[in-house]
Amino acid sequence: MSEMLTLYSYWRSSAAYRVRIALHLKGLAYAQHPIHLLNEGGEQRLPEYRVVNPQALVPVLMDGERIIRQSLAILEYLDESFPSPTLLPALARDRARVRGLAQLVACDIHPLNNLRVLQYLEREWSMEQPAREVWARHWIAEGFAAFEALVRDNPSTGDYCEGEMPTIADCCLIPQLYNARRLQLDLDPYPTLLRIERNCLDLPAFQQAAPERQPDAPRA
């Protein structure tokens, strides 16, 4: 039996959002340890947090004394440690497809519009916010075009990215769509992604994981 899970998180981090979705899909109780990514230059850069994660990134999941870093690794850890309901299909070929879709977001889209990348563009290249947003929108659009092509008319696509149950691909897609709206990306070219999103957001687990519902989210 695992001890209480603790998630080092930031309410608007899409990587932490992925993990929150998985935790809620599995019905797992967990405590949140907020790490404010902007406060005083970013709490993730404090020496005490670098002991937890030398990369100075969120999320980090603590399961007792075990520390798991990187959102995709955390998703797979949760699925192996708490296998029901599963976040990966039974067949190897279907698992490969799901992992590929998840990595399309987590490895190819997200890193190029991550906060630290945008801060670097501002700090080192004096790129103004409108130009940084153009940069981010470009790379999200490139990735979404590929994602849409991979799920549109694919017989493996169901109500969700793969079949009729949410997987780690959906855990990655929904936060990236949230980010895309913040950056005012036109989402009309991606009807299949929007259909999948509607199905996901009908589920309580996705609703409970939403950024605005987190304890560290700003209150009006």
C-alpha positions in Angstrom: 0.0 0.0 0.0 1.5 3.3 -1.0 1.6 6.3 1.4 -0.2 9.5 0.5 0.9 10.8 -2.8 2.1 14.4 -3.0 2.2 16.3 -6.3 4.5 19.3 -6.7 2.4 21.4 -9.0 1.6 24.8 -10.4 -2.0 25.5 -11.3 -1.3 26.6 -14.9 1.5 24.1 -15.7 0.3 21.9 -18.5 2.7 19.2 -17.5 1.3 19.2 -13.9 -2.2 19.3 -15.4 -1.5 16.0 -17.2 -0.7 14.3 -14.0 -3.7 15.8 -12.1 -6.0 14.3 -14.8 -4.4 10.9 -14.4 -4.7 11.0 -10.6 -8.4 11.9 -10.8 -9.1 9.3 -13.5 -7.7 6.7 -11.1 -9.5 8.1 -8.1 -6.3 8.6 -6.2 -6.1 10.9 -3.2 -3.2 13.2 -3.2 -1.8 16.3 -1.6 -0.7 19.3 -3.6 2.5 21.2 -2.9 2.2 24.3 -5.0 5.4 25.7 -6.6 4.8 29.1 -8.0 6.6 29.4 -11.3 6.6 33.3 -11.3 6.8 34.3 -7.7 10.1 35.9 -6.8 11.7 34.8 -10.0 10.2 31.3 -9.7 10.0 29.1 -6.6 11.2 26.2 -8.8 14.7 27.8 -8.8 15.0 27.9 -5.0 17.8 25.6 -3.7 15.4 23.6 -1.5 13.3 22.7 -4.6 16.4 21.8 -6.7 17.0 19.1 -4.1 13.7 17.6 -5.1 14.2 18.2 -8.8 17.6 19.4 -10.1 15.9 20.4 -13.4 13.8 23.0 -11.5 10.6 21.9 -13.2 7.2 20.7 -12.2 5.6 18.3 -11.8 7.2 16.0 -9.3 5.3 13.1 -7.7 6.3 11.8 -4.3 5.0 8.3 -3.3 6.3 7.8 0.2 10.1 8.2 -0.2 10.0 7.6 -3.9 10.5 10.7 -6.1 9.2 10.5 -9.7 10.1 13.3 -12.2 8.9 14.0 -15.7 5.2 14.0 -16.4 5.2 11.0 -18.9 7.3 8.9 -16.5 4.8 9.8 -13.7 1.8 8.9 -15.9 3.4 5.5 -16.6 4.3 5.0 -12.9 0.8 5.7 -11.9 -0.6 3.2 -14.5 1.8 0.5 -13.4 1.3 1.1 -9.7 -2.5 1.6 -9.8 -3.5 -0.3 -12.9 -7.3 0.2 -12.7 -8.6 2.0 -14.6 -5.8 1.7 -17.1 -4.4 4.6 -19.1 -2.8 2.4 -21.7 -4.5 -0.1 -24.1 -4.0 -3.8 -23.8 -2.3 -4.4 -27.2 1.3 -3.4 -27.8 0.5 -1.7 -31.1 -2.2 0.4 -29.5 0.1 1.3 -26.6 2.7 2.4 -29.1 0.1 4.6 -30.8 -1.0 6.2 -27.5 2.6 6.8 -26.4 3.4 8.4 -29.8 0.5 10.8 -29.5 1.4 11.7 -25.9 5.0 12.3 -26.9 3.9 14.5 -29.8 2.6 16.9 -27.2 5.0 16.4 -24.4 8.2 16.2 -26.4 7.6 18.2 -29.6 4.9 20.8 -28.9 5.1 21.7 -25.2 8.9 22.3 -24.9 8.9 25.1 -27.5 6.2 27.1 -25.6 7.3 26.2 -22.1 7.7 29.1 -19.7 11.5 28.9 -19.4 11.8 28.9 -23.2 9.6 32.0 -23.6 11.6 33.7 -20.7 14.8 32.9 -22.5 13.5 34.5 -25.7 12.6 37.6 -23.7 15.8 37.8 -21.7 18.5 36.8 -24.2 16.9 37.9 -27.5 14.8 40.9 -26.3 11.8 39.3 -27.9 8.6 41.2 -27.0 5.5 39.4 -25.8 3.6 39.6 -29.1 6.5 38.0 -30.9 6.9 35.3 -28.3 3.2 34.5 -28.7 3.6 34.2 -32.5 6.5 31.8 -31.8 4.4 29.7 -29.4 1.3 29.7 -31.7 3.4 28.5 -34.7 4.8 25.5 -32.9 1.4 24.5 -31.4 -0.2 24.8 -34.8 2.5 22.6 -36.4 2.0 20.0 -33.7 -1.8 20.1 -33.8 -1.9 19.7 -37.5 0.0 16.5 -37.2 -2.1 15.3 -34.2 -5.3 16.0 -36.1 -4.0 14.0 -39.1 -3.1 11.1 -36.9 -6.5 10.8 -35.2 -8.8 12.0 -38.0 -10.5 9.0 -39.7 -8.2 6.6 -37.9 -10.1 3.4 -37.0 -8.4 3.4 -33.6 -9.8 6.8 -32.7 -13.0 6.6 -30.7 -14.6 9.0 -28.3 -11.0 9.6 -27.1 -7.6 9.5 -28.8 -7.6 5.8 -28.6 -10.9 3.9 -28.3 -13.5 4.5 -25.7 -11.4 5.2 -22.6 -9.1 8.1 -21.9 -5.4 7.3 -22.1 -2.2 9.2 -21.5 -2.7 10.8 -24.9 -5.8 12.5 -23.7 -4.0 13.5 -20.5 -1.5 15.4 -22.7 -3.9 16.7 -25.3 -6.3 18.6 -23.1 -3.8 20.7 -21.3 -2.2 21.7 -24.6 -5.6 22.8 -25.9 -6.0 24.9 -22.8 -2.6 26.5 -23.5 -3.5 27.1 -27.1 -6.6 29.1 -26.1 -4.6 31.2 -23.7 -2.4 32.1 -26.7 -5.5 32.7 -28.9 -4.7 30.1 -31.4 -7.4 29.4 -33.9 -8.6 25.9 -33.2 -11.1 25.6 -36.1 -8.6 23.5 -38.2 -8.6 20.7 -35.6 -12.2 19.5 -35.4 -11.3 16.0 -34.2 -9.2 17.4 -31.4 -12.1 19.5 -30.3 -14.5 16.6 -30.4 -12.1 14.5 -28.2 -11.8 17.5 -25.9 -15.6 17.8 -25.5 -15.8 14.2 -24.6 -12.9 14.5 -22.1 -14.3 17.6 -20.4 -17.6 15.8 -19.8 -15.8 13.6 -17.3 -15.5 14.7 -13.7 -11.8 13.7 -13.6 -10.9 16.3 -16.3 -13.1 18.9 -14.6 -11.5 18.4 -11.2 -8.0 18.7 -12.7 -8.7 22.0 -14.5 -6.3 24.8 -13.7 -8.9 27.2 -12.2 -10.0 24.5 -9.7 -6.6 24.1 -8.1 -5.8 25.4 -4.6 -3.1 27.8 -5.8 -5.1 29.3 -8.7 -5.8 33.0 -8.3 -9.1 33.9 -6.8 -11.2 36.7 -8.3 
